[in-house]
């Protein structure tokens, strides 16, 4: 996996304590999860390709594609109109 550029931005998010009654408080894991979820959303909105997003999430591309499936995000860059046009005789 390629090295990620060193331009890093930090975001501070306040989370309610009640959210952790059934989930352990593990700030590092929460930060990683939030980064991955944000990158998944960037792919969903077609702002970023999944290969680059996987690199930025620091996880293997195959794992990122698996997460995309779990979140209902297709790895194929076609919307319904494009597919319809592609398969029209």
Buried (B, 14 or more C-beta within 10 A) or exposed (E): EEEEEEEEEEEEEEEEEEEEEEEEEEEEEBEBEEBBEEBBBBBBEEEBEBBBBBBBBEBEBEEBBEBBEEEEBEEEEEEEEEEEEEEEE
